[in-house]
Amino acid sequence: MSTPTADRARASLEDLRTEIAKAVVGQDPAVTGLVVALLCRGHVLLEGSPGVAKTLLVRALSTALELDTKRVQFTPDLMPSDVTGSLVYDARSAEFSFQPGPVFTNLLLADEINRTPPKTQASLLEAMEERQVTVDGTARPLPEPFLVAATQNPVEYEGTYPLPEAQLDRFLLKLTVPLPARNDEIDILTRHAAGFSPRDLGAAGLRPVASAADLDAAREAVAKTSVSPEVTGYIVDICRATRESPSLALGVSPRGATALLSTSRAWAWLTGRDYVTPDDVKALALPTLRHRVQLRPEAEMEGVTADSVINAVLAHLPVPR
């Protein structure tokens, strides 16, 4: 089987976005964000009200990419071993053997991650950063590709455990999944009236349109996307400006600057260019940086949001030509 070219890989990923739209209506930015995360080997935090198709979005992505997917419903009584796996005693051999947990997959859907205590949330840290799980002193590599898509509900805080900054920083992107526009909602109801079932994506016509080989070829092409010194300086200036904002107690770290560089390159390549422009940086600034800043309590009380602070930084910084 021949190795896919960069152009074919780009076309396959464009088809991927079209294919997902057969099941998920009106969430193109979230779909694009998931594709960018796959290209950057990053993880995604999906935030939205219940019933806006966050879970369906991830399932549709795995179907269109033909990836192995597992779903974990995070609850207050979930244990770390329920995610990573554990040693199980085999009475017949009188030995312990490792039973892999659901994290051993290509696409892990961590549903309502903020409903489980910090100890269980932290069980994903090694998997997300090192792409391995260590149990009883033995490191076990995870499959490739590997992506964590975690969801959380922004409007219900009772019985939740907010993710600490160190774990939020492990997510490449934080994507908001809004309520659909009126026409999109009519389209959703029309599809359901015609027999669409979110539990049967095959019947909806979803099929694999991109492969792991396409993803590898795309990643190689993204790594060759050039970034001028002026654009690199622009990324650094954006991140440094957040550290000096009077509305923020915590600005963007150098890891966040690196993440913005990666996502900007992926977006530039997806749009058909082999170089990054300031507009690419602006397009990915909000989803890449919004979860890496921390508001001061007084700013939060005045209605300031992370998005508004980042937008203000982008509006005031000079754009390189």
C-alpha positions in Angstrom: 0.0 0.0 0.0 1.5 3.4 -1.0 2.1 6.1 1.5 -0.5 9.0 1.2 0.8 12.3 -0.1 0.3 15.5 1.9 -2.3 16.7 -0.6 -4.3 13.4 -0.4 -4.1 13.5 3.4 -5.4 17.1 3.4 -8.3 16.1 1.1 -9.1 13.1 3.4 -9.3 15.3 6.5 -11.5 17.7 4.6 -13.8 14.7 3.8 -13.6 13.9 7.5 -15.2 17.2 8.4 -17.9 16.7 5.8 -18.6 13.1 7.0 -19.0 14.2 10.6 -21.6 16.8 9.5 -23.8 13.9 8.5 -24.4 13.2 12.2 -23.5 16.5 13.9 -25.2 19.7 12.7 -23.8 23.2 13.1 -20.6 22.5 15.1 -18.0 23.1 12.5 -15.5 24.9 14.8 -15.5 22.0 17.3 -15.0 19.5 14.4 -12.1 21.6 13.1 -10.7 21.8 16.6 -10.7 18.0 17.0 -8.9 17.6 13.6 -6.3 20.2 14.7 -5.8 18.3 17.9 -5.2 15.1 16.1 -2.6 16.8 13.8 -0.8 18.2 16.9 -1.0 15.0 19.0 -3.0 17.0 21.5 -6.0 16.5 23.7 -9.3 18.4 23.8 -11.6 19.7 26.5 -15.2 20.1 25.2 -17.4 22.4 27.2 -21.1 22.8 26.6 -24.6 22.3 28.0 -26.1 18.9 28.1 -27.7 17.7 24.9 -25.5 19.7 22.4 -23.9 16.5 20.9 -20.5 16.5 22.6 -20.5 12.7 22.9 -22.0 12.3 19.4 -19.3 14.5 18.0 -16.5 12.3 19.4 -18.2 9.1 18.3 -18.7 10.5 14.8 -15.0 11.4 14.6 -13.9 7.9 15.5 -16.3 6.4 13.0 -15.1 8.6 10.1 -11.5 8.0 11.1 -11.9 4.3 11.8 -10.3 4.6 15.2 -10.8 2.4 18.3 -12.9 4.4 20.8 -13.8 3.8 24.4 -16.0 5.9 26.7 -15.6 6.4 30.4 -18.4 8.0 32.4 -16.6 9.9 35.2 -18.5 9.6 38.5 -17.6 10.4 42.1 -16.9 6.7 42.9 -14.6 6.1 39.9 -11.2 4.8 40.9 -7.9 5.5 39.0 -7.6 1.7 38.2 -11.0 1.9 36.5 -9.3 4.1 33.9 -5.8 2.9 33.6 -6.2 -0.8 34.4 -4.9 -3.0 37.2 -3.1 -6.2 38.1 -5.5 -9.1 38.4 -4.7 -12.4 40.2 -5.1 -15.5 38.0 -5.9 -18.5 40.2 -5.0 -21.0 37.5 -1.5 -19.7 37.0 -1.1 -18.3 40.5 0.3 -15.1 39.0 -0.8 -11.5 38.6 -1.6 -10.3 35.0 -2.3 -6.8 33.8 -5.8 -6.1 32.7 -5.8 -2.9 30.5 -8.3 -0.2 31.3 -10.3 1.9 28.8 -7.4 4.3 28.4 -5.8 1.8 26.1 -7.5 3.0 23.0 -7.0 5.6 20.2 -9.8 8.0 21.2 -10.8 8.1 24.8 -14.1 9.9 25.6 -13.8 11.1 29.2 -17.4 12.1 29.8 -18.0 14.7 32.5 -14.4 14.6 33.7 -15.1 17.2 36.4 -17.5 14.9 38.2 -14.7 12.6 39.5 -12.3 13.5 42.4 -8.8 14.9 41.7 -7.1 11.5 42.4 -9.0 9.9 39.5 -8.6 13.0 37.3 -4.9 12.8 37.9 -4.8 9.2 36.6 -5.0 10.6 33.1 -2.0 12.9 33.5 0.7 10.4 32.6 -1.4 9.0 29.7 -1.9 12.5 28.3 1.7 13.7 28.7 3.9 10.6 28.3 1.4 8.5 26.3 2.0 5.6 28.6 0.5 4.1 31.8 2.7 2.9 34.7 1.3 0.1 36.9 3.4 -1.7 39.5 6.5 0.0 38.2 6.0 -1.2 34.6 5.4 1.4 31.9 3.0 0.3 29.2 2.8 2.4 26.0 -0.6 3.5 24.7 -1.7 3.0 21.1 -0.9 5.6 18.4 -2.8 7.8 17.6 -4.0 8.6 21.1 -6.4 11.5 22.0 -8.4 12.3 25.1 -11.6 14.2 24.4 -13.0 15.2 27.8 -16.4 16.8 28.3 -17.7 19.1 31.1 -20.9 20.9 31.8 -20.3 24.7 32.4 -23.6 25.4 34.1 -23.9 22.7 36.8 -21.3 22.9 39.6 -22.9 20.9 42.4 -21.0 17.8 43.0 -18.1 18.7 40.7 -14.4 18.9 41.1 -12.9 21.7 38.9 -9.8 20.6 37.0 -6.6 22.0 38.5 -4.5 24.4 36.4 -1.8 21.8 35.9 -4.2 19.4 34.3 -6.0 22.0 32.3 -2.6 23.0 30.8 -2.3 19.4 29.4 -5.3 20.0 27.1 -4.2 21.5 23.8 -7.6 23.0 23.1 -10.7 24.0 25.0 -13.6 24.0 22.6 -17.0 25.4 23.5 -19.9 23.6 22.0 -22.8 26.1 21.8 -26.5 25.6 21.5 -27.3 25.4 17.7 -28.8 28.2 15.7 -32.5 28.1 14.9 -32.0 26.7 11.4 -29.5 24.1 12.6 -32.0 23.0 15.3 -34.7 22.6 12.7 -32.3 20.5 10.6 -31.6 18.3 13.7 -35.3 17.7 14.3 -36.0 17.1 10.6 -33.3 14.4 10.6 -34.7 12.7 13.8 -38.2 12.8 12.3 -36.8 11.0 9.2 -35.4 8.2 11.4 -31.9 9.4 12.3 -30.6 7.6 15.5 -27.4 8.8 17.2 -26.9 5.2 18.4 -26.6 3.9 14.8 -24.1 6.1 12.9 -23.8 3.5 10.2 -27.5 3.8 9.3 -26.9 7.6 9.1 -24.4 7.0 6.3 -21.2 7.6 8.2 -18.2 5.7 6.9 -14.4 5.8 7.3 -13.0 8.5 5.0 -9.5 8.9 6.5 -7.0 6.5 7.9 -4.1 6.5 10.4 -1.7 6.6 7.4 -3.4 9.8 6.2 -3.0 11.2 9.7 0.7 10.3 9.7 1.2 12.0 6.3 -0.6 15.1 7.5 1.5 15.3 10.7 4.7 15.2 8.6 3.4 18.0 6.4 2.4 20.1 9.4 5.9 19.7 10.9 7.3 21.3 7.7 5.0 24.3 7.8 7.3 27.3 8.2 6.9 30.0 10.8 8.7 33.4 10.3 10.6 35.1 13.1 8.0 37.9 13.1 5.1 35.4 13.6 7.0 33.6 16.3 7.6 37.0 18.1 3.8 37.7 17.7 2.9 34.5 19.5 5.4 35.3 22.3 4.1 38.8 22.6 0.5 37.6 22.9 1.4 35.2 25.7 3.6 37.7 27.6 0.7 40.3 27.4 -1.6 37.9 29.2 0.9 37.7 32.1 0.8 41.5 32.4 -3.0 41.8 32.2 -4.5 43.4 35.4 -7.6 41.1 35.0 -5.5 37.9 35.3 -3.9 36.2 38.3 -2.2 33.7 36.0 -1.1 34.3 32.4 -0.1 31.9 29.6 3.0 29.8 30.3 5.7 29.0 27.7 3.9 25.6 27.2 0.9 27.6 26.1 3.0 29.6 23.6 4.3 26.3 22.2 0.8 25.0 21.9 -0.3 28.1 20.0 2.6 27.7 17.6 1.5 24.0 17.0 -2.2 24.7 16.5 -1.4 27.7 14.2 0.8 25.5 12.0 -1.9 22.8 11.8 -4.6 25.3 10.9 -2.3 27.0 8.2 -1.7 23.6 6.6 -5.4 22.6 6.7 -6.2 25.8 4.8 -3.7 24.9 2.1 -0.6 26.9 3.0 2.9 25.8 4.0 3.5 29.0 6.1 1.8 30.6 9.1 0.3 34.0 9.1 -0.8 36.3 12.0 -4.4 35.5 11.1 -3.8 31.8 11.7 -2.5 32.7 15.2 -5.6 34.9 15.8 -7.9 32.1 14.7 -6.5 29.6 17.2 -5.7 31.9 20.1 -9.0 31.6 21.9 -9.4 27.8 21.9 -5.6 27.3 22.6 -5.3 29.9 25.4 -8.7 30.4 27.2 -8.1 27.5 29.7 -4.5 28.5 30.4 -5.3 31.8 32.1 -6.9 32.4 35.5 -9.1 35.4 36.2 -8.7 37.5 39.4 -11.8 37.2 41.6 -12.6 40.9 41.3 -12.4 40.8 37.5 -14.7 37.7 37.5 -17.2 39.6 39.6 -17.2 42.4 37.1 -18.2 40.0 34.3 -14.7 39.7 32.7 -14.1 36.4 30.9 -10.9 34.7 29.7 -12.1 35.1 26.1 -12.7 38.9 26.6 -9.1 39.3 28.0 -7.5 37.4 25.1 -9.6 39.3 22.6 -8.5 42.6 24.2 -4.8 41.5 24.0 -5.3 40.6 20.3 -7.0 43.9 19.6 -4.2 46.0 21.2 -1.0 44.2 20.0 0.5 45.4 16.7 0.2 42.7 14.0 3.4 41.9 12.1 3.2 42.5 8.3 
